[in-house]
Amino acid sequence: MGIMTVNGVVKKEELGITTPHEHALIDISIQYFGDRTPGSVGWDAKVAPQYYDALMANCYELRDNLLLDDHDLAIKEISLFTKAGGKTFVDVTIDGIGRDVKFLKRLSAETGMNVVTCCGYYTYDAHPDKIKNMSIEEIAEVMVKELTEGIDGTDIKAGIIGEIGTSTEINPEEIRVLKASAIAHKKTGAPIMVHLSPWAQHGIFVIDLLEREGVKPENIAICHTDILLDVEDMKKIMDRGVYLEFDNFGKEYPIPCAYGRFPTDAERMEVFYQLIDAGYVNNILVSCDICLKKLLVTHEGPGYAHFVTKIANMIREKYDNAEEILETVLVKNPAKYLDNPLLDA
């Protein structure tokens, strides 16, 4: 049993406080749908104080907000999580949206944290051209190689499959990647993390598909259900034995689309409390999914330590056994989920 980090396998007891769904670097500019004319504000302007109000009203206002590419800034920002007690950082920036495993090795060295990197593919609009003519088995073999041999010509291995992308309407290419993920999981033991479109409820569909392909539910994590906050749907997911991730803490944005907005942390926590009270604490993972510049402390955002420094105190005010709850969601659950029975620590 063990967890593959960028520095090799560690025991689950070494993980400590873990954020299981983060991005040190990422490029999701594919989600920018504003003015793409070179020289336009939306296309060329950099995130800066004069744009903060506009970005709070529409986080897609600037293409630059969808790009985390400053290595030194990333280390500065993530160090705030370390200073707050964080010990393990799971980076799920996948191939096609800016994965940089050499930088993650540097991040681990400079922060002293365990850093876990990933393999697989995001939503179909971010799929690299190379996989479009590959079979499901060939896609799986790429993942297996990155899990067992190394990534991008290095000996740095992935420790997790995902976040595997699904769109609001699941694309056939995404189905192929999910099936390939199941093959890679069965060959390597690595857990699978699935990105759901925040505006769709495909959790049960994804679980059914992966289980049919031979993946056990305890090896699956379903992301981003803390936006629609459908309590009954969330319970159905966890009733299957799957991990459900609250991973949008600190995102309190209106969204300029037909689906609505991100809820506030207060609204998110009301549902979190309902699930804790209903006995689901052992199936919950928590993270902040930092993927926008405006979420960084440098730009007056909540930052990577937001759950540990703020949300945790909300839980302490609510429950007499808060420390037990926090130990479960921050330490025990991610350790169980990430622990790979086929690795020898």
Salt bridges, closest charged atoms under 4 A:
ASP44 OD1 - ARG63 NH2 3.84
ASP64 OD1 - LYS46 NZ 3.99
ASP64 OD1 - LYS293 NZ 3.00
ASP69 OD1 - LYS293 NZ 3.77
ASP72 OD1 - ARG106 NH2 2.63
ASP95 OD2 - LYS130 NZ 3.06
ASP100 OD2 - HIS71 NE2 3.79
GLU110 OE2 - ARG106 NE 2.76
ASP129 OD1 - LYS132 NZ 3.15
GLU141 OE2 - LYS187 NZ 2.50
GLU146 OE1 - ARG99 NH1 2.92
GLU163 OE2 - HIS21 NE2 3.07
GLU163 OE2 - HIS23 NE2 3.15
GLU163 OE1 - HIS195 ND1 3.15
GLU163 OE1 - HIS224 NE2 3.37
GLU173 OE1 - ARG176 NH2 3.23
ASP208 OD1 - ARG240 NH2 2.68
GLU211 OE1 - ARG240 NH2 2.71
ASP226 OD2 - ARG268 NE 2.96
GLU232 OE2 - LYS235 NZ 3.89
GLU245 OE1 - HIS21 ND1 2.80
ASP247 OD2 - HIS21 ND1 4.00
ASP247 OD1 - HIS224 ND1 2.95
ASP265 OD1 - ARG268 NH1 2.82
ASP265 OD2 - HIS306 NE2 2.72
GLU267 OE2 - ARG261 NH2 2.90
ASP289 OD1 - HIS21 NE2 3.37
ASP289 OD1 - HIS23 NE2 3.00
ASP289 OD2 - LYS251 NZ 3.23
GLU323 OE2 - ARG316 NE 2.64
